[in-house]
Amino acid sequence: MERIRVLIANEPRVYREAISGALASLRPLIEVLCCADAEDLDGEAARFGPHLVICSRLTESVREGCPCWVVLYPEGEDRAEVGGTLGVAARVLGVGVAELLSVIDEASALLPMGEAGL
């Protein structure tokens, strides 16, 4: 079974690296890629083919092509917007690692059998 692929592309970089490390540690069966530069989100997404993107700025390419995405702290607010081509749509208040793990679990459950697993 293929592992779920998570692309981390939020700002600032130190948050991106902290989230990447936490998710990889707490969900060792997922594949996590931390963008070196959040501005290269579309290029990294095209190369990596993520099931889930966590970012600060949603691009049209990610919105239309990614099964699940999370926009952290839109407009500087302590919340996240969740969406994707799987039909997921939600707002999460007070987003932290536990909420991101929940999104990963939900995204994994929505993917077709055999496409991703934890």
DSSP file (Angstrom, degrees, kcal/mol; ACC not computed):
  #  RESIDUE AA STRUCTURE BP1 BP2  ACC     N-H-->O    O-->H-N    N-H-->O    O-->H-N    TCO  KAPPA ALPHA  PHI   PSI    X-CA   Y-CA   Z-CA
    1    1 A M              0   0    0      0, 0.0   114,-0.1     0, 0.0   116,-0.1   0.000 360.0 360.0 360.0 133.5    0.0    0.0    0.0
    2    2 A E        -     0   0    0    112,-1.2   115,-1.3   114,-0.1     2,-0.2  -0.427 360.0-117.9 -70.2 141.5    1.3    3.4   -1.0
    3    3 A R  B     -a  117   0A   0    113,-0.3     2,-0.2    -2,-0.1    27,-0.2  -0.531  31.7-102.0 -79.0 146.6    2.1    5.8    1.9
    4    4 A I        -     0   0    0    113,-1.1    27,-3.0    25,-0.2     2,-0.5  -0.498  36.2-140.4 -67.5 135.2    0.2    9.1    2.1
    5    5 A R  E     -b   31   0B   0     -2,-0.2    46,-2.3    25,-0.2    47,-1.9  -0.875  17.1-169.6-104.3 126.2    2.3   11.9    0.8
    6    6 A V  E     -bc  32  52B   0     25,-3.1    27,-2.6    -2,-0.5     2,-0.5  -0.966   6.2-159.3-119.5 124.5    2.2   15.3    2.7
    7    7 A L  E     -bc  33  53B   0     45,-2.8    47,-3.0    -2,-0.5     2,-0.6  -0.909   5.8-157.7-104.7 124.1    3.8   18.4    1.3
    8    8 A I  E     +bc  34  54B   0     25,-3.0    27,-2.8    -2,-0.5    47,-0.2  -0.901  28.5 150.8-104.5 119.9    4.5   21.2    3.8
    9    9 A A  E     + c   0  55B   0     45,-3.8    47,-0.9    -2,-0.6    48,-0.3  -0.112  25.4 129.5-142.5  39.3    4.8   24.7    2.3
   10   10 A N        -     0   0    0     45,-0.3     6,-0.3    44,-0.2    28,-0.1  -0.495  52.8 -82.4 -94.0 167.0    3.8   27.2    4.9
   11   11 A E  S    S+     0   0    0     -2,-0.2     2,-0.1    61,-0.1    -2,-0.1  -0.857  94.8  44.3-111.7 150.7    5.5   30.3    6.1
   12   12 A P  S >> S-     0   0    0      0, 0.0     4,-2.0     0, 0.0     3,-0.7   0.644  76.4-132.9 -77.6 169.6    7.6   31.0    8.1
   13   13 A R  H 3> S+     0   0    0      1,-0.3     4,-2.7     2,-0.2     5,-0.2   0.853 103.7  58.3 -56.8 -40.4   10.2   28.4    7.3
   14   14 A V  H 3> S+     0   0    0      1,-0.2     4,-2.1     2,-0.2    -1,-0.3   0.874 107.9  47.7 -62.4 -35.8   10.8   27.5   11.0
   15   15 A Y  H <> S+     0   0    0     -3,-0.7     4,-2.9     2,-0.2     5,-0.3   0.912 110.2  53.1 -66.8 -42.4    7.1   26.6   11.3
   16   16 A R  H  X S+     0   0    0     -4,-2.0     4,-2.3    -6,-0.3    -2,-0.2   0.923 112.0  44.5 -57.5 -46.9    7.3   24.6    8.2
   17   17 A E  H  X S+     0   0    0     -4,-2.7     4,-2.4     2,-0.2    -1,-0.2   0.879 113.2  50.5 -68.3 -38.3   10.3   22.6    9.5
   18   18 A A  H  X S+     0   0    0     -4,-2.1     4,-2.4    -5,-0.2    -2,-0.2   0.922 112.6  46.0 -65.9 -43.9    8.6   22.1   13.0
   19   19 A I  H  X S+     0   0    0     -4,-2.9     4,-2.8     2,-0.2     5,-0.3   0.924 112.3  51.6 -64.1 -44.2    5.4   20.8   11.4
   20   20 A S  H  X S+     0   0    0     -4,-2.3     4,-2.3    -5,-0.3    -2,-0.2   0.930 112.4  45.2 -57.8 -48.1    7.3   18.5    9.1
   21   21 A G  H  X S+     0   0    0     -4,-2.4     4,-2.0     2,-0.2    -1,-0.2   0.903 113.7  49.2 -64.2 -42.4    9.3   17.0   12.0
   22   22 A A  H  X S+     0   0    0     -4,-2.4     4,-2.7     2,-0.2     5,-0.2   0.929 113.0  46.1 -64.4 -45.8    6.3   16.6   14.2
   23   23 A L  H  X S+     0   0    0     -4,-2.8     4,-2.3     1,-0.2     7,-0.2   0.914 112.7  49.8 -65.2 -42.3    4.2   14.9   11.6
   24   24 A A  H  < S+     0   0    0     -4,-2.3    -1,-0.2    -5,-0.3    -2,-0.2   0.872 115.3  44.8 -63.5 -36.2    7.0   12.6   10.5
   25   25 A S  H  < S+     0   0    0     -4,-2.0    -2,-0.2    -5,-0.2    -1,-0.2   0.899 119.1  39.9 -73.9 -41.5    7.6   11.6   14.1
   26   26 A L  H  < S+     0   0    0     -4,-2.7    -2,-0.2     1,-0.3    -3,-0.2   0.704 128.0  31.7 -85.3 -20.6    4.0   11.2   15.1
   27   27 A R    ><  +     0   0    0     -4,-2.3     3,-2.2    -5,-0.2    -1,-0.3  -0.618  69.5 171.8-132.3  73.0    2.9    9.5   11.8
   28   28 A P  T 3  S+     0   0    0      0, 0.0    -1,-0.1     0, 0.0    -4,-0.1   0.647  72.5  64.2 -62.9 -14.5    6.0    7.5   10.7
   29   29 A L  T 3  S+     0   0    0     89,-0.2     2,-0.3    -3,-0.1   -25,-0.2   0.467  87.5  85.4 -90.2   0.2    4.2    5.8    7.9
   30   30 A I  S <  S-     0   0    0     -3,-2.2     2,-0.6    -7,-0.2   -25,-0.2  -0.675  78.4-127.1 -94.7 157.3    3.5    9.0    6.0
   31   31 A E  E     -b    5   0B   0    -27,-3.0   -25,-3.1    -2,-0.3     2,-0.4  -0.919  28.5-167.0-103.7 118.8    5.9   10.5    3.6
   32   32 A V  E     -b    6   0B   0     -2,-0.6     2,-0.5   -27,-0.2   -25,-0.2  -0.903   9.8-172.3-112.4 131.8    6.6   14.2    4.4
   33   33 A L  E     -b    7   0B   0    -27,-2.6   -25,-3.0    -2,-0.4     2,-0.6  -0.991  10.1-155.6-121.7 125.6    8.3   16.7    2.1
   34   34 A C  E     -b    8   0B   0     -2,-0.5   -25,-0.2   -27,-0.2     2,-0.1  -0.890  23.4-124.7 -99.7 117.0    9.2   20.1    3.5
   35   35 A C        -     0   0    0    -27,-2.8     3,-0.2    -2,-0.6     6,-0.1  -0.370   6.3-146.5 -59.9 133.0    9.5   22.7    0.7
   36   36 A A  S    S+     0   0    0      1,-0.3     2,-0.4     4,-0.1    -1,-0.2   0.858  94.1  22.7 -66.1 -34.5   12.8   24.4    0.8
   37   37 A D    >   -     0   0    0      1,-0.1     3,-2.4     3,-0.0    -1,-0.3  -0.962  69.7-151.6-136.9 115.8   11.0   27.5   -0.5
   38   38 A A  G >  S+     0   0    0     -2,-0.4     3,-1.1     1,-0.3    19,-0.1   0.739  95.5  69.6 -59.6 -22.8    7.2   28.0    0.0
   39   39 A E  G 3  S+     0   0    0      1,-0.3     3,-0.3     2,-0.1    -1,-0.3   0.683  91.3  61.1 -68.1 -16.9    7.2   30.1   -3.1
   40   40 A D  G <>  +     0   0    0     -3,-2.4     4,-2.6     1,-0.2     5,-0.3  -0.019  66.6 125.6 -98.6  29.6    7.9   26.9   -5.1
   41   41 A L  H <> S+     0   0    0     -3,-1.1     4,-2.7     1,-0.2     5,-0.2   0.916  71.8  48.0 -55.0 -49.4    4.7   25.2   -4.0
   42   42 A D  H  > S+     0   0    0     -3,-0.3     4,-2.3     1,-0.2    -1,-0.2   0.911 113.1  47.5 -62.4 -43.0    3.4   24.4   -7.5
   43   43 A G  H  > S+     0   0    0      2,-0.2     4,-1.9     1,-0.2    -1,-0.2   0.921 114.6  45.7 -63.9 -44.5    6.7   23.0   -8.7
   44   44 A E  H  X S+     0   0    0     -4,-2.6     4,-3.0     1,-0.2     5,-0.3   0.894 112.4  51.7 -65.8 -39.7    7.1   20.8   -5.6
   45   45 A A  H  X S+     0   0    0     -4,-2.7     4,-2.2    -5,-0.3    -2,-0.2   0.904 109.8  49.3 -64.3 -40.5    3.5   19.7   -5.8
   46   46 A A  H  < S+     0   0    0     -4,-2.3    -1,-0.2    -5,-0.2    -2,-0.2   0.887 117.6  40.9 -65.0 -38.1    3.9   18.7   -9.4
   47   47 A R  H  < S+     0   0    0     -4,-1.9    -2,-0.2    -5,-0.2    -1,-0.2   0.905 122.8  37.0 -76.0 -42.7    7.1   16.8   -8.6
   48   48 A F  H  < S-     0   0    0     -4,-3.0    -3,-0.2    -5,-0.2    -2,-0.2   0.762  87.2-146.2 -86.3 -29.0    6.0   15.1   -5.4
   49   49 A G     <  -     0   0    0     -4,-2.2   -44,-0.2    -5,-0.3    -3,-0.1   0.964  25.7-160.2  61.0  55.2    2.3   14.4   -6.2
   50   50 A P        -     0   0    0      0, 0.0   -44,-0.2     0, 0.0    18,-0.1  -0.274  28.0-152.7 -71.5 152.4    1.1   14.9   -2.6
   51   51 A H  S    S+     0   0    0    -46,-2.3    17,-1.0     1,-0.3     2,-0.4   0.710  90.8  27.0 -84.6 -26.8   -2.2   13.6   -1.2
   52   52 A L  E     -cd   6  68B   0    -47,-1.9   -45,-2.8    15,-0.2     2,-0.4  -1.000  67.1-163.9-140.1 134.1   -2.2   16.5    1.2
   53   53 A V  E     -cd   7  69B   0     15,-1.6    17,-2.9    -2,-0.4     2,-0.5  -0.978   2.1-164.8-117.9 131.4   -0.7   20.0    1.0
   54   54 A I  E     +cd   8  70B   0    -47,-3.0   -45,-3.8    -2,-0.4     2,-0.3  -0.976  31.8 147.9-113.1 118.9   -0.2   22.2    4.1
   55   55 A C  E     -cd   9  71B   0     15,-3.0    17,-3.0    -2,-0.5   -45,-0.3  -0.870  55.0-132.4-145.3 172.3    0.5   25.8    3.1
   56   56 A S  S    S+     0   0    0    -47,-0.9     2,-0.4     1,-0.3   -46,-0.1   0.655 100.0  36.2 -98.3 -24.7    0.0   29.5    3.9
   57   57 A R  S    S-     0   0    0    -48,-0.3     2,-0.4   -19,-0.1    -1,-0.3  -0.975  78.4-141.5-136.7 117.6   -1.1   30.5    0.4
   58   58 A L        -     0   0    0     -2,-0.4     2,-0.2    -3,-0.1    13,-0.0  -0.646  16.2-155.1 -82.7 129.6   -3.3   28.3   -1.7
   59   59 A T     >  -     0   0    0     -2,-0.4     4,-2.7     1,-0.1     5,-0.2  -0.659  26.7-116.5 -98.3 159.8   -2.6   28.3   -5.4
   60   60 A E  H  > S+     0   0    0     -2,-0.2     4,-2.4     1,-0.2     5,-0.2   0.881 115.6  56.6 -60.4 -39.1   -5.0   27.5   -8.2
   61   61 A S  H  > S+     0   0    0      2,-0.2     4,-1.6     1,-0.2    -1,-0.2   0.914 111.4  41.2 -60.4 -45.3   -3.0   24.4   -9.1
   62   62 A V  H  > S+     0   0    0      2,-0.2     4,-2.1     1,-0.2    -2,-0.2   0.917 113.1  54.5 -69.7 -43.3   -3.1   23.0   -5.6
   63   63 A R  H  < S+     0   0    0     -4,-2.7    -2,-0.2     1,-0.2    -1,-0.2   0.900 118.9  33.5 -56.3 -42.9   -6.8   23.9   -5.2
   64   64 A E  H  < S+     0   0    0     -4,-2.4    -1,-0.2    -5,-0.2    -2,-0.2   0.677 127.8  35.0 -89.6 -18.3   -7.8   22.1   -8.4
   65   65 A G  H  < S+     0   0    0     -4,-1.6    -3,-0.2    -5,-0.2    -2,-0.2   0.541  93.0  85.6-118.2  -6.4   -5.3   19.2   -8.3
   66   66 A C     <  -     0   0    0     -4,-2.1    19,-2.0    -5,-0.1    20,-0.2  -0.831  65.1-140.8-104.0 133.2   -4.7   18.1   -4.8
   67   67 A P  S    S+     0   0    0      0, 0.0    19,-1.7     0, 0.0    21,-0.4   0.860  88.9   5.6 -55.8 -36.7   -6.9   15.6   -3.0
   68   68 A C  E     +d   52   0B   0    -17,-1.0   -15,-1.6    16,-0.2     2,-0.3  -0.993  67.9 179.2-150.3 141.4   -6.7   17.5    0.2
   69   69 A W  E     -dE  53  83B   0     14,-3.2    14,-2.3    -2,-0.3     2,-0.4  -0.982  12.7-156.7-141.9 154.9   -5.2   20.8    1.3
   70   70 A V  E     -dE  54  82B   0    -17,-2.9   -15,-3.0    -2,-0.3     2,-0.6  -0.996   5.5-158.0-131.5 125.1   -4.9   22.9    4.5
   71   71 A V  E     -dE  55  81B   0     10,-2.8    10,-2.0    -2,-0.4     2,-0.3  -0.926  20.2-145.4-102.3 117.0   -4.3   26.7    4.5
   72   72 A L  E     - E   0  80B   0    -17,-3.0     8,-0.2    -2,-0.6     4,-0.2  -0.656  67.1  -9.9 -86.6 135.6   -2.8   27.7    7.8
   73   73 A Y  S >  S-     0   0    0      6,-2.1     3,-2.0    -2,-0.3    -1,-0.2   0.857  76.1-160.2  51.7  50.8   -3.6   31.0    9.5
   74   74 A P  G >  S+     0   0    0      0, 0.0     3,-2.0     0, 0.0    -1,-0.2  -0.378  77.5   3.4 -61.4 137.9   -5.5   32.7    6.5
   75   75 A E  G 3  S-     0   0    0      1,-0.3     3,-0.1    -2,-0.1    -2,-0.1   0.747 130.6 -69.0  56.3  26.4   -5.6   36.5    7.0
   76   76 A G  G <  S+     0   0    0     -3,-2.0    -1,-0.3     1,-0.2     2,-0.2   0.556  98.0 140.1  75.0   8.3   -3.4   36.0   10.1
   77   77 A E    <   -     0   0    0     -3,-2.0     2,-2.2     1,-0.1    -1,-0.2  -0.543  65.4-111.0 -86.7 151.6   -6.3   34.4   12.0
   78   78 A D  S    S+     0   0    0     -2,-0.2    16,-2.8    -5,-0.1     2,-0.3  -0.485  87.5  81.6 -81.2  71.8   -5.8   31.4   14.4
   79   79 A R  E     - F   0  93B   0     -2,-2.2    -6,-2.1    14,-0.3     2,-0.3  -0.948  64.9-133.5-158.7 173.2   -7.6   28.9   12.1
   80   80 A A  E     -EF  72  92B   0     12,-2.5    12,-2.9    -2,-0.3     2,-0.5  -0.980  10.1-140.3-135.7 150.4   -7.1   26.8    9.1
   81   81 A E  E     -EF  71  91B   0    -10,-2.0   -10,-2.8    -2,-0.3     2,-0.4  -0.950  19.9-163.3-109.5 131.8   -9.2   26.2    6.0
   82   82 A V  E     +EF  70  90B   0      8,-3.1     8,-2.3    -2,-0.5     2,-0.3  -0.936  25.6 129.5-118.1 136.2   -9.4   22.6    4.8
   83   83 A G  E     +EF  69  89B   0    -14,-2.3   -14,-3.2    -2,-0.4     2,-0.3  -0.902  13.9 152.5-161.6-171.0  -10.5   21.6    1.3
   84   84 A G    >   -     0   0    0      4,-0.6     3,-1.4   -16,-0.3   -16,-0.2  -0.870  59.6 -70.6 154.6 175.4   -9.6   19.5   -1.7
   85   85 A T  T 3  S+     0   0    0    -19,-2.0   -17,-0.1     1,-0.3    -1,-0.1   0.596 116.5  72.8 -72.4 -11.0  -10.8   17.5   -4.7
   86   86 A L  T 3  S-     0   0    0    -19,-1.7    -1,-0.3   -20,-0.2   -18,-0.1   0.448 118.9-104.8 -81.3   0.1  -12.2   14.8   -2.4
   87   87 A G    <   +     0   0    0     -3,-1.4     2,-0.3     1,-0.3    -2,-0.1   0.586  69.9 150.9  88.1  10.6  -15.0   17.2   -1.4
   88   88 A V        +     0   0    0    -21,-0.4    -4,-0.6    -4,-0.1    -1,-0.3  -0.570  13.0 166.4 -74.9 136.2  -13.5   18.0    2.0
   89   89 A A  E     +F   83   0B   0     -2,-0.3     2,-0.3    -6,-0.2    -6,-0.2  -0.869  12.3 130.8-153.7 119.7  -14.5   21.5    3.2
   90   90 A A  E     -F   82   0B   0     -8,-2.3    -8,-3.1    -2,-0.3     2,-0.4  -0.990  43.1-133.3-160.5 160.1  -14.0   22.8    6.8
   91   91 A R  E     -F   81   0B   0     -2,-0.3     2,-0.5   -10,-0.2   -10,-0.2  -0.990  21.5-160.4-118.1 133.0  -12.7   25.5    9.0
   92   92 A V  E     -F   80   0B   0    -12,-2.9   -12,-2.5    -2,-0.4     3,-0.4  -0.963   6.4-150.0-117.0 123.5  -10.7   24.5   12.0
   93   93 A L  E    S+F   79   0B   0     -2,-0.5   -14,-0.3   -14,-0.2   -15,-0.0  -0.682  77.1  12.0 -91.4 146.0  -10.2   27.0   14.8
   94   94 A G  S    S-     0   0    0    -16,-2.8    -1,-0.2    -2,-0.3   -15,-0.2   0.920  87.4-157.3  59.6  47.7   -7.1   27.0   17.0
   95   95 A V        +     0   0    0     -3,-0.4     2,-0.2     4,-0.1    -1,-0.2  -0.317  25.3 150.8 -66.7 135.4   -5.2   24.7   14.7
   96   96 A G     >  -     0   0    0     -2,-0.1     4,-2.0     0, 0.0     3,-0.2  -0.752  62.4 -70.5-144.0-169.1   -2.3   22.7   16.1
   97   97 A V  H  > S+     0   0    0     -2,-0.2     4,-2.6     1,-0.2     5,-0.2   0.891 127.6  56.2 -60.6 -41.1   -0.5   19.5   15.5
   98   98 A A  H  > S+     0   0    0      1,-0.2     4,-1.8     2,-0.2    -1,-0.2   0.901 108.6  47.5 -59.6 -41.0   -3.5   17.4   16.8
   99   99 A E  H  > S+     0   0    0      2,-0.2     4,-2.0     1,-0.2    -1,-0.2   0.882 111.0  51.0 -68.6 -38.0   -5.8   19.0   14.3
  100  100 A L  H  X S+     0   0    0     -4,-2.0     4,-2.3     2,-0.2    -2,-0.2   0.898 108.7  51.7 -65.7 -39.5   -3.3   18.4   11.4
  101  101 A L  H  X S+     0   0    0     -4,-2.6     4,-2.4     1,-0.2    -2,-0.2   0.894 108.3  52.3 -62.2 -39.2   -3.0   14.8   12.4
  102  102 A S  H  X S+     0   0    0     -4,-1.8     4,-2.6     2,-0.2    -2,-0.2   0.905 108.4  49.9 -63.0 -42.1   -6.8   14.5   12.3
  103  103 A V  H  X S+     0   0    0     -4,-2.0     4,-2.9     2,-0.2     5,-0.2   0.911 110.1  51.1 -63.0 -42.1   -6.8   16.0    8.8
  104  104 A I  H  X S+     0   0    0     -4,-2.3     4,-2.5     2,-0.2    -2,-0.2   0.932 111.4  47.6 -60.0 -46.2   -4.2   13.5    7.7
  105  105 A D  H  X S+     0   0    0     -4,-2.4     4,-1.9     1,-0.2    -2,-0.2   0.911 113.9  46.8 -62.4 -43.2   -6.2   10.6    9.1
  106  106 A E  H  X S+     0   0    0     -4,-2.6     4,-1.5     2,-0.2    -2,-0.2   0.906 112.1  50.1 -66.5 -41.7   -9.4   11.9    7.4
  107  107 A A  H  X S+     0   0    0     -4,-2.9     4,-1.3     1,-0.2    -2,-0.2   0.913 109.9  51.3 -62.4 -42.1   -7.6   12.4    4.1
  108  108 A S  H  < S+     0   0    0     -4,-2.5     3,-0.3     1,-0.2    -1,-0.2   0.895 108.9  50.8 -61.6 -40.5   -6.2    8.9    4.3
  109  109 A A  H  < S+     0   0    0     -4,-1.9    -1,-0.2     1,-0.2    -2,-0.2   0.801 109.7  51.2 -68.1 -28.8   -9.7    7.5    4.9
  110  110 A L  H  < S+     0   0    0     -4,-1.5    -1,-0.2    -3,-0.2    -2,-0.2   0.700  89.6  95.1 -82.4 -20.3  -11.1    9.4    1.9
  111  111 A L  S  < S-     0   0    0     -4,-1.3     3,-0.1    -3,-0.3     5,-0.1  -0.418  92.0 -91.4 -71.8 147.2   -8.5    8.2   -0.6
  112  112 A P    >>  -     0   0    0      0, 0.0     3,-2.4     0, 0.0     4,-0.6  -0.244  57.0 -84.9 -55.6 144.8   -9.4    5.1   -2.7
  113  113 A M  T 34 S+     0   0    0      1,-0.3     4,-0.1     2,-0.2    -4,-0.0  -0.219 116.7  19.5 -51.7 135.3   -8.2    1.8   -1.1
  114  114 A G  T 34 S+     0   0    0      2,-0.3  -112,-1.2    -3,-0.1    -1,-0.3   0.245 101.3  93.1  88.0 -13.6   -4.6    1.1   -1.9
  115  115 A E  T <4 S-     0   0    0     -3,-2.4     2,-0.3     1,-0.3    -2,-0.2   0.856  99.3  -2.7 -82.0 -34.0   -3.8    4.7   -2.8
  116  116 A A     <  -     0   0    0     -4,-0.6    -2,-0.3    -8,-0.2     2,-0.3  -0.989  65.4-178.8-155.4 147.8   -2.5    5.7    0.6
  117  117 A G  B      a    3   0A   0   -115,-1.3  -113,-1.1    -2,-0.3    -8,-0.0  -0.987 360.0 360.0-147.3 157.4   -2.2    4.1    4.0
  118  118 A L              0   0    0     -2,-0.3   -89,-0.2  -115,-0.1   -88,-0.1   0.331 360.0 360.0-107.4 360.0   -1.1    4.9    7.5
